[in-house]
Amino acid sequence: MTDTLEIEINRIESSRLNDVDFENLPFGKVFTDHMLMCQYTNGQWSAPKIMPYGNIPLSPASSMIHYGQSIFEGLKAFRTEANEVVVFRPEKNWARFNASATRLCMPEIPKEIFVEGLRQLINLDRAWVPNRSDSSLYIRPFMFATDALLGVKPSETYMFMIILAPVGPYYPKPLHLKIETHYTRAAMGGVGAAKAAGNYASALYPAKLAQEQGIDQLIWTDAKEHKYLEEAGTMNMMLVIGDTLITPPLTATILPGVTRDSFLTLAREAGVNVEERRISTDEVVEAAKAGTLREVFGVGTAATIANVVKITFEDQTFELPAIETRKISPAIGEKLLRIKKGQEEDTHGWNITI
């Protein structure tokens, strides 16, 4: 990465900042003044540009619309007590973004465009970074195909963009999850390990059915047997059985979460017994009945830590121990958040200062 990347900047004439109620931020509905845009044509990336946030022209024959070549990332910036702005592990997101691009036959984005581009964009809109303890600036890099061609083939042109959104909590309350045993999020050999837009589209219908039953989200299981737990909604999932933290191993069906990696690193450093292994529905039900299922939670950029208070499996619903009694998710989650906000020493060099 270089700090001298030349980015053309076209500033907005009048900021919309004063129109925003930072005390009541919804998630993903309010956007900052500017966005970054960069085009891929003739086998190379153009110089990125920063411009006022707004709609973009798009051909109705765009291959992204018809054939789904679209990927994205999600990461966050925080305002520290010293009034600095820091971003958590952007190079990790850059690496995952390019892994997704490779899987969908898209060009990789250079690190200087991804990391230095978001640095300059955030610096321009740094006044938008909230200072409330439960808020942050959500960063959404994404890429999509732009060939105007009705033909099933990889596009030859692409658009890379970054937009920013000041956000409050993703999940305002603890969750009730259902173990899904019919619908499938991802199958071996598919694109489950890529952050592809289509993964989320296919999950909408089964999630909607669950919500109509008063359930917040789904625990996805493997496509072959629907026997082993994989992800929790849009998050990596973790359980504590006895005193052991257990999470499904990374496979081609599970997104390699940055929060997941960070949480496991801190848990191991804290002396927690960690197991990355398959977790069967039978094991979860038996632990719930025996009272040894101490914690269930999801981890992800948007939610950070999302506690689960109920699990439904088939016709049984299990109440989980009160959040106040939990030990691992609150302690490690709080440590992770304090590192992100510059309140605790970042011994891993995860944060970059804007």
Helices and strands as residue ranges (DSSP letters): E 8-9, G 17-19, E 34-41, E 44-45, E 49-52, H 63-67, E 70-72, E 75-79, E 85-88, H 90-103, H 111-111, I 112-116, H 117-124, G 126-128, E 136-145, E 158-167, E 175-179, H 197-211, E 217-221, E 229-232, E 235-241, E 244-247, H 258-269, E 273-276, H 281-290, E 293-300, E 304-313, E 316-319, G 323-325, H 328-340, E 351-353
